[in-house]
């Protein structure tokens, strides 16, 4: 979607109805982007949690004992 940027002069020529329509469209777009951002944040949090758990599992102290003499 191409971003349209209006300057003050252009906005001054708009009717009240046109400005209201622009505002409502912007409000709707902002709500959609907010929802998308919240979903991305939830996914990021899940991935971060999985990474943290993976690192903890990978680098945690192991309870198994390794007998070095037996494997020589």
C-alpha positions in Angstrom: 0.0 0.0 0.0 1.5 3.3 -1.0 1.8 5.9 1.8 0.0 9.2 1.1 1.2 12.2 2.9 -0.8 15.4 2.8 0.6 18.8 3.6 -1.3 21.6 5.5 -2.4 23.3 2.3 -3.9 20.2 0.9 -5.7 19.4 4.2 -7.1 23.0 4.3 -8.9 22.3 1.0 -10.6 19.2 2.3 -14.2 19.2 3.5 -15.0 18.3 7.0 -16.5 15.0 5.7 -13.2 14.2 3.8 -11.2 14.9 6.9 -13.5 12.7 9.0 -13.1 9.9 6.5 -9.3 10.2 6.5 -9.3 10.2 10.3 -11.5 7.1 10.5 -9.3 5.3 7.9 -6.2 6.2 9.8 -7.8 5.0 13.0 -8.7 1.7 11.4 -5.2 1.2 10.0 -3.7 2.0 13.4 -5.9 -0.5 15.1 -4.9 -3.2 12.6 -1.2 -2.4 13.0 -1.6 -2.5 16.8 -3.2 -5.9 16.6 -0.4 -7.1 14.3 2.3 -5.7 16.7 0.7 -7.4 19.7 0.6 -10.7 17.8 4.3 -10.3 16.8 5.2 -9.5 20.4 3.4 -12.7 21.6 5.3 -14.7 19.0 8.6 -13.1 20.0 7.9 -13.8 23.7 7.2 -17.4 22.9 10.4 -17.8 20.8 12.5 -16.0 23.5 11.1 -18.4 26.1 11.9 -21.4 23.9 15.4 -20.1 23.3 15.9 -19.5 27.1 14.7 -23.0 27.9 16.8 -24.5 25.2 19.9 -22.7 26.5 19.1 -23.7 30.0 18.7 -27.4 29.0 21.9 -27.3 26.8 24.2 -25.7 29.3 22.7 -26.9 32.6 24.8 -29.0 34.9 24.2 -32.6 34.1 23.3 -35.2 36.7 24.9 -38.1 34.8 28.4 -39.0 36.0 31.0 -40.0 33.4 33.6 -42.5 34.5 36.7 -41.4 32.6 38.7 -44.5 33.7 36.3 -46.9 32.3 36.4 -45.4 28.8 40.1 -45.4 28.4 
